[in-house]
Amino acid sequence: MIYYSTKRQAEEASLKKALFKGLPEDNGLYMPEQIAKLPQSFFDNIGEMSFQDIAFEVTNALLGEDVPAEEIRKIVDEAVNFDAPIVNVVDQIYSLELFHGPTLAFKDFGARFMSRLMSYFLEKGEKLHILVATSGDTGSAVAQGFFGVEGIQVTILYPKGKVSPIQEQQLTTNGGNIKAVEIEGTFDDCQKLVKEAFLDKELSEALNLTSANSINISRLIPQSFYYFNAFAQLKREGYKKVVFCTPSGNFGNLCGGLIANRMGLKVENFIAATNANKVVPVYLKTEIFQPKPSTATISNAMDVGNPSNFPRLLELNGNSFEKLTKKVSGAYFNDEETRKTMKTVFDETGYVMCPHSAIGYQALQDYIKEQGGLGKKTAGVFLATAHPVKFVEIVEPVINQKIDIPQRLQDIIDRPKVATLLPVDYKLFKEYLLSEVEAV
């Protein structure tokens, strides 16, 4: 398969080059030349298929030209070895729980898949340096997914004071081939430093840099899996149609849904739900895309003022505003509204949500009201992107209830934090990478 840049000013790339390079020379984003349609037989039988079998068929359709089927089977079985169940919350509204992986967040899917795909392509003796910016969950998922992988060094940048305490512990207590850098700025500042590093030819070549952010095409592929799997579960419940609501920050998760849709998954509508960082919802109403400095909120993983995957949203819809808005609508909520939703849902149903999931739930509820309800055979599904315990300091006071901390998180709470503090200064960051990190 050939991969091209959304800016169309860079050379086309193979899967391996797109995977390892991460970002094209023109600062665009890699996209596959073709997105295969799955046969009708796949959808006819999807209700009887396991999650792993669904993931295999999707991956084989997208990557089968470049990776043998037996290797795809191995990658999928290792990466997708936990469930993503739908849970009925109220009426025809379901939560798609994506937090049953090792770090209790949806990004486990992308990070685990990517680490195994990179291991497949990494030749003996070849070394790679992954550079990743995180607003919370990406970093911890990447740290866990790549920990101990031979030949791969990982450096994670995160904004000081703007990730939850548990997220920070997951980022900074790994050691080994994982290093954490605490930036005195916002997530957007972290992301800008990462992009500058990739465009710095001297640094990129010295360290053989690549990315594990959602700018990397291999992160988007596994994020399509659970849309298919949710539909399979709904089919078993007797539903024929679905509306998906995706809490969104960098918009890689929504792109995963749009890829599933392009592959033949029938979706009535996608809802892009954000917090006060509402650049894309505003665009969907006005056709004006105006990036802004990110605003800190209680749903910190979505605190993104300039979403990296926005060009892919357009590309997946033929760069047509009309096509995009026929398929995707937008909504946004402030912290007060988010807390109110978390409390109301808990009081009425007993279901506990993290702030991001609550935004997805509320956007879905509002959409259903605007539409005058859902059809009898239509389900509304919001993506529950993280376990509420990862935001225990926010959730517990809202619901006035103690949340049990899973043992896998309890084990890291008392480990010592190890992170390098740096200002938002590319020159200093480059010096750090060249001097403190083993050159690959």
C-alpha positions as CSV (number, residue, x, y, z in Angstrom):
1,M,0.0,0.0,0.0
2,I,1.2,3.5,-0.8
3,Y,0.8,6.3,1.8
4,Y,0.6,10.0,0.8
5,S,0.8,13.3,2.7
6,T,-2.4,15.3,3.2
7,K,-0.4,18.3,2.0
8,R,0.7,16.4,-1.1
9,Q,4.2,18.1,-1.1
10,A,6.2,15.0,0.2
11,E,7.2,11.8,-1.5
12,E,4.8,8.8,-1.2
13,A,5.8,6.3,1.4
14,S,5.6,2.5,2.1
15,L,3.8,1.3,5.2
16,K,7.2,0.8,7.0
17,K,8.3,4.4,6.1
18,A,5.0,5.9,7.2
19,L,5.1,3.9,10.4
20,F,8.7,4.8,11.3
21,K,8.8,8.3,10.0
22,G,5.5,9.3,11.5
23,L,5.4,12.7,9.9
24,P,6.0,13.5,6.2
25,E,8.6,16.1,5.2
26,D,6.0,18.6,4.4
27,N,4.5,18.5,7.9
28,G,1.3,16.9,6.6
29,L,-0.1,13.6,7.7
30,Y,0.2,10.2,6.1
31,M,-3.0,8.6,4.6
32,P,-3.4,5.3,2.8
33,E,-3.9,5.7,-1.0
34,Q,-6.9,3.3,-0.7
35,I,-9.2,2.2,2.2
36,A,-10.6,-1.2,1.4
37,K,-14.3,-2.0,1.6
38,L,-15.1,-5.1,3.6
39,P,-17.4,-7.6,1.9
40,Q,-21.1,-7.9,2.9
41,S,-20.4,-11.4,4.2
42,F,-18.3,-9.8,7.0
43,F,-21.2,-7.7,8.2
44,D,-23.7,-10.5,7.8
45,N,-21.5,-12.6,10.1
46,I,-20.1,-9.9,12.4
47,G,-22.5,-10.8,15.3
48,E,-21.0,-14.3,15.6
49,M,-17.3,-13.1,15.4
50,S,-15.0,-12.5,18.3
51,F,-13.3,-9.2,18.9
52,Q,-10.0,-10.6,17.8
53,D,-11.5,-12.1,14.6
54,I,-13.0,-8.7,13.8
55,A,-9.7,-7.0,14.4
56,F,-7.9,-9.5,12.2
57,E,-10.3,-9.0,9.2
58,V,-10.1,-5.2,9.4
59,T,-6.3,-5.2,9.7
60,N,-5.9,-7.8,6.9
61,A,-8.0,-5.6,4.6
62,L,-5.9,-2.5,5.4
63,L,-2.4,-4.0,5.8
64,G,-2.5,-7.4,4.0
65,E,-0.4,-6.1,1.1
66,D,2.5,-5.4,3.4
67,V,2.2,-7.9,6.3
68,P,1.6,-11.7,6.0
69,A,-1.8,-12.9,7.4
70,E,-0.1,-15.0,10.0
71,E,1.9,-12.0,11.4
72,I,-1.3,-9.9,11.4
73,R,-3.0,-12.7,13.4
74,K,-0.1,-12.7,15.9
75,I,-0.1,-8.8,16.2
76,V,-3.8,-8.6,16.7
77,D,-4.0,-11.5,19.2
78,E,-1.3,-9.9,21.4
79,A,-2.5,-6.3,21.1
80,V,-6.2,-6.9,21.5
81,N,-6.2,-9.3,24.4
82,F,-8.8,-7.5,26.5
83,D,-12.5,-6.7,26.0
84,A,-14.4,-3.5,25.0
85,P,-18.0,-4.2,26.1
86,I,-21.0,-2.1,25.5
87,V,-23.0,-1.4,28.7
88,N,-26.6,-0.2,28.7
89,V,-26.8,3.0,30.7
90,V,-30.4,4.2,30.1
91,D,-33.0,3.4,27.4
92,Q,-31.2,3.0,24.0
93,I,-28.0,4.6,25.2
94,Y,-24.9,2.4,25.6
95,S,-21.4,3.1,26.9
96,L,-18.6,1.5,24.9
97,E,-16.1,0.8,27.6
98,L,-12.6,1.2,26.2
99,F,-10.8,1.2,29.5
100,H,-10.2,-2.5,30.2
101,G,-6.6,-2.6,28.9
102,P,-3.4,-2.3,31.0
103,T,-3.5,1.5,31.6
104,L,-7.3,1.7,31.8
105,A,-7.7,4.0,28.7
106,F,-8.7,3.6,25.1
107,K,-5.2,4.4,23.9
108,D,-4.0,1.0,25.0
109,F,-5.5,-0.3,21.7
110,G,-3.3,2.0,19.5
111,A,-0.1,1.7,21.6
112,R,-0.1,-2.1,21.8
113,F,-0.9,-2.5,18.2
114,M,1.8,0.0,17.1
115,S,4.5,-1.6,19.3
116,R,3.9,-5.0,17.8
117,L,3.7,-3.7,14.2
118,M,7.0,-1.8,14.7
119,S,8.6,-4.9,16.2
120,Y,7.6,-6.8,13.1
121,F,9.3,-4.2,10.8
122,L,12.3,-3.5,13.0
123,E,15.3,-5.3,11.5
124,K,17.8,-7.0,13.7
125,G,20.2,-4.4,15.1
126,E,18.1,-1.5,13.9
127,K,17.2,1.1,16.6
128,L,14.3,3.5,16.8
129,H,13.5,6.5,19.1
130,I,9.8,7.3,19.7
131,L,9.0,10.8,20.6
132,V,5.5,11.4,21.9
133,A,3.5,14.3,23.4
134,T,0.6,13.5,25.7
135,S,-2.2,15.3,27.5
136,G,-2.6,12.3,29.7
137,D,-3.5,8.8,28.4
138,T,-1.4,8.5,25.3
139,G,1.8,8.7,27.2
140,S,0.9,6.1,29.8
141,A,-0.4,3.7,27.0
142,V,2.7,4.2,24.9
143,A,5.0,3.7,28.0
144,Q,3.2,0.4,28.8
145,G,2.9,-0.8,25.2
146,F,6.6,-0.2,24.4
147,F,8.2,-0.9,27.8
148,G,11.1,-3.4,27.4
149,V,10.8,-3.6,23.6
150,E,14.2,-4.3,22.2
151,G,15.7,-1.6,20.0
152,I,13.1,1.1,20.8
153,Q,13.7,4.1,23.1
154,V,10.7,6.2,24.2
155,T,10.6,9.9,25.3
156,I,7.3,11.2,26.5
157,L,6.5,15.0,26.9
158,Y,3.7,16.1,29.1
159,P,2.5,19.5,30.4
160,K,3.5,20.2,34.0
161,G,0.4,20.3,36.3
162,K,-2.0,19.5,33.5
163,V,-2.3,15.7,33.8
164,S,-4.0,13.8,36.7
165,P,-1.8,12.5,39.5
166,I,-2.5,8.9,38.5
167,Q,-1.7,9.7,34.8
168,E,1.6,11.3,35.9
169,Q,2.6,8.2,37.9
170,Q,1.9,6.0,34.9
171,L,4.1,8.4,32.8
172,T,7.1,8.8,35.1
173,T,7.6,5.5,37.0
174,N,8.6,3.1,34.2
175,G,12.3,3.5,33.9
176,G,14.2,1.3,31.4
177,N,13.7,2.4,27.9
178,I,11.0,4.9,28.8
179,K,11.9,8.5,29.7
180,A,9.6,11.3,30.8
181,V,10.0,15.1,30.1
182,E,7.8,17.5,32.1
183,I,7.3,20.7,30.0
184,E,6.4,24.1,31.6
185,G,3.6,24.7,29.2
186,T,0.5,23.2,27.6
187,F,-0.1,20.1,25.6
188,D,0.0,22.2,22.5
189,D,3.5,23.3,23.5
190,C,4.5,19.7,23.9
191,Q,3.1,18.8,20.5
192,K,4.9,21.8,18.9
193,L,8.2,20.6,20.3
194,V,7.7,17.1,19.0
195,K,6.7,18.4,15.5
196,E,9.8,20.7,15.5
197,A,12.0,17.7,16.4
198,F,10.6,15.6,13.5
199,L,11.3,18.5,11.0
200,D,14.8,18.9,12.3
201,K,16.8,16.8,9.9
202,E,19.9,16.7,12.1
203,L,18.1,15.4,15.1
204,S,15.7,13.1,13.3
205,E,18.6,11.3,11.6
206,A,20.8,11.2,14.7
207,L,18.0,9.5,16.8
208,N,16.0,7.8,14.0
209,L,12.9,9.5,15.3
210,T,9.3,8.4,15.0
211,S,6.0,9.2,16.7
212,A,3.4,7.3,18.7
213,N,0.9,10.1,18.8
214,S,-2.3,9.8,16.7
215,I,-0.4,11.6,13.9
216,N,1.1,8.1,13.3
217,I,-1.1,6.2,10.8
218,S,-0.7,2.9,12.7
219,R,-2.5,4.4,15.7
220,L,-5.6,5.0,13.7
221,I,-6.0,1.5,12.4
222,P,-6.7,-0.2,15.8
223,Q,-9.0,2.7,16.8
224,S,-11.4,1.4,14.1
225,F,-11.6,-2.0,15.7
226,Y,-13.9,-1.2,18.5
227,Y,-16.5,0.6,16.3
228,F,-16.9,-2.6,14.4
229,N,-17.0,-4.6,17.6
230,A,-19.6,-2.3,19.2
231,F,-21.8,-2.8,16.1
232,A,-21.4,-6.6,16.5
233,Q,-22.5,-6.5,20.1
234,L,-25.5,-4.2,19.2
235,K,-26.5,-6.7,16.5
236,R,-26.7,-9.4,19.1
237,E,-29.0,-7.1,21.0
238,G,-31.3,-6.8,18.0
239,Y,-30.2,-3.3,16.8
240,K,-29.7,-2.5,13.1
241,K,-28.4,1.1,13.3
242,V,-26.1,3.1,15.4
243,V,-25.1,6.7,16.3
244,F,-21.6,7.1,17.8
245,C,-20.5,9.9,20.0
246,T,-16.8,10.3,20.4
247,P,-15.2,12.5,23.1
248,S,-12.4,14.3,21.1
249,G,-9.1,16.0,21.7
250,N,-6.7,15.4,18.8
251,F,-9.4,13.6,16.8
252,G,-7.6,10.4,16.1
253,N,-10.4,8.4,17.8
254,L,-13.0,9.9,15.6
255,C,-10.8,9.3,12.5
256,G,-10.8,5.6,13.5
257,G,-14.6,5.6,13.3
258,L,-14.6,7.4,10.0
259,I,-12.2,4.8,8.6
260,A,-14.6,2.0,9.8
261,N,-17.4,3.9,8.0
262,R,-15.3,4.1,4.8
263,M,-14.7,0.3,5.1
264,G,-18.5,-0.3,5.1
265,L,-19.7,0.1,8.7
266,K,-23.1,1.8,8.5
267,V,-23.3,4.7,11.0
268,E,-26.2,7.0,11.1
269,N,-24.1,9.9,12.5
270,F,-20.9,10.7,14.4
271,I,-20.9,13.3,17.1
272,A,-17.6,15.0,17.9
273,A,-17.9,16.0,21.6
274,T,-15.3,18.3,23.2
275,N,-14.8,20.4,26.3
276,A,-14.2,24.2,26.2
277,N,-11.5,23.5,23.5
278,K,-14.2,23.7,20.9
279,V,-12.3,24.5,17.7
280,V,-13.8,21.6,15.7
281,P,-17.4,21.9,16.9
282,V,-17.2,25.6,15.9
283,Y,-15.8,24.7,12.5
284,L,-18.7,22.2,11.9
285,K,-21.1,25.0,12.4
286,T,-19.3,27.9,10.7
287,E,-16.7,26.3,8.3
288,I,-14.1,28.5,10.1
289,F,-11.1,26.6,11.6
290,Q,-9.4,28.8,14.0
291,P,-6.8,27.1,16.3
292,K,-6.4,28.7,19.8
293,P,-4.2,28.2,22.8
294,S,-5.6,25.2,24.8
295,T,-7.8,25.9,27.8
296,A,-7.2,23.7,31.0
297,T,-10.4,21.7,32.0
298,I,-11.3,18.7,34.2
299,S,-11.4,16.6,31.0
300,N,-7.7,17.2,30.4
301,A,-7.0,14.6,27.7
302,M,-9.2,16.7,25.4
303,D,-7.4,20.0,26.2
304,V,-6.2,20.5,22.6
305,G,-6.5,23.9,20.9
306,N,-5.0,22.8,17.5
307,P,-6.1,19.2,16.8
308,S,-3.4,17.4,14.8
309,N,-5.8,15.1,13.0
310,F,-8.1,17.8,11.7
311,P,-6.6,17.4,8.1
312,R,-7.5,13.7,8.3
313,L,-11.1,14.5,9.2
314,L,-11.3,16.5,6.0
315,E,-9.4,14.0,3.9
316,L,-11.7,11.2,5.0
317,N,-14.6,13.2,3.6
318,G,-13.1,14.3,0.3
319,N,-12.0,17.7,1.8
320,S,-15.6,18.7,1.5
321,F,-17.3,20.6,4.3
322,E,-20.7,19.6,3.1
323,K,-19.8,15.8,3.1
324,L,-18.2,16.1,6.6
325,T,-21.1,17.9,8.1
326,K,-23.6,15.4,6.7
327,K,-21.7,12.7,8.6
328,V,-20.3,14.5,11.7
329,S,-22.0,17.0,14.1
330,G,-20.3,18.7,17.0
331,A,-21.0,19.6,20.6
332,Y,-19.0,21.0,23.5
333,F,-19.5,21.5,27.3
334,N,-17.8,23.4,30.1
335,D,-16.7,21.9,33.4
336,E,-19.8,22.8,35.3
337,E,-22.0,21.0,32.7
338,T,-19.6,18.1,32.8
339,R,-19.8,17.7,36.6
340,K,-23.6,18.0,36.4
341,T,-23.8,15.2,33.9
342,M,-21.5,13.0,35.9
343,K,-23.7,13.5,39.1
344,T,-27.1,13.2,37.3
345,V,-26.2,9.9,35.6
346,F,-24.7,8.4,38.8
347,D,-27.7,9.5,40.9
348,E,-30.2,8.1,38.4
349,T,-28.5,5.0,37.1
350,G,-25.5,4.3,39.4
351,Y,-23.1,4.4,36.4
352,V,-19.8,6.2,37.1
353,M,-18.1,8.1,34.3
354,C,-14.8,10.0,33.9
355,P,-15.2,13.6,32.7
356,H,-14.4,12.7,29.1
357,S,-17.0,10.0,29.0
358,A,-19.6,12.3,30.6
359,I,-19.1,14.8,27.8
360,G,-19.7,12.0,25.3
361,Y,-22.9,10.9,27.1
362,Q,-24.3,14.5,27.3
363,A,-23.6,15.2,23.6
364,L,-25.4,12.0,22.7
365,Q,-28.4,12.9,24.9
366,D,-28.7,16.3,23.4
367,Y,-28.4,14.9,19.9
368,I,-31.2,12.5,20.6
369,K,-33.4,15.3,21.9
370,E,-32.7,17.4,18.8
371,Q,-33.7,14.5,16.6
372,G,-36.9,13.8,18.5
373,G,-35.6,10.4,19.6
374,L,-33.9,7.3,18.1
375,G,-35.6,4.8,15.9
376,K,-36.7,1.6,17.4
377,K,-33.8,-0.4,16.1
378,T,-31.2,2.4,16.5
379,A,-28.8,2.5,19.5
380,G,-26.8,5.5,20.7
381,V,-23.2,4.7,21.8
382,F,-20.8,7.0,23.5
383,L,-17.2,6.1,23.9
384,A,-16.1,5.7,27.5
385,T,-12.5,6.6,27.0
386,A,-11.0,6.1,30.4
387,H,-11.7,4.4,33.7
388,P,-13.1,7.0,36.2
389,V,-10.5,6.0,38.8
390,K,-7.9,7.8,36.6
391,F,-9.7,11.0,37.6
392,V,-10.5,10.0,41.1
393,E,-9.8,13.5,42.5
394,I,-12.5,14.9,40.2
395,V,-15.0,12.1,40.1
396,E,-15.3,11.3,43.9
397,P,-16.3,14.8,45.1
398,V,-18.9,15.0,42.3
399,I,-20.6,11.7,43.0
400,N,-19.9,11.7,46.7
401,Q,-18.7,8.1,46.5
402,K,-15.4,6.4,46.9
403,I,-14.0,4.6,43.9
404,D,-12.0,1.4,44.3
405,I,-8.5,1.7,42.8
406,P,-7.6,-1.4,40.7
407,Q,-4.5,-3.2,41.9
408,R,-2.5,-2.5,38.7
409,L,-2.8,1.3,39.6
410,Q,-2.3,0.8,43.3
411,D,1.0,-0.8,42.6
412,I,2.5,2.4,40.9
413,I,1.1,5.1,43.2
414,D,4.0,5.0,45.7
415,R,6.8,4.6,43.1
416,P,9.2,7.6,42.8
417,K,8.5,10.0,40.0
418,V,11.4,10.4,37.5
419,A,11.1,13.2,35.0
420,T,13.2,16.0,33.5
421,L,11.7,19.5,33.8
422,L,12.2,21.7,30.8
423,P,10.8,25.1,29.7
424,V,9.1,25.6,26.3
425,D,12.4,26.0,24.4
426,Y,13.2,23.9,21.4
427,K,17.0,24.6,21.6
428,L,17.1,23.2,25.2
429,F,14.9,20.3,24.3
430,K,17.1,19.4,21.4
431,E,20.2,19.6,23.6
432,Y,18.5,17.3,26.2
433,L,17.7,14.7,23.5
434,L,21.2,14.7,22.1
435,S,22.9,14.6,25.5
436,E,20.7,12.7,27.9
437,V,19.1,10.1,25.6
438,E,21.2,7.4,24.0
439,A,21.5,8.2,20.3
440,V,20.1,5.5,18.1
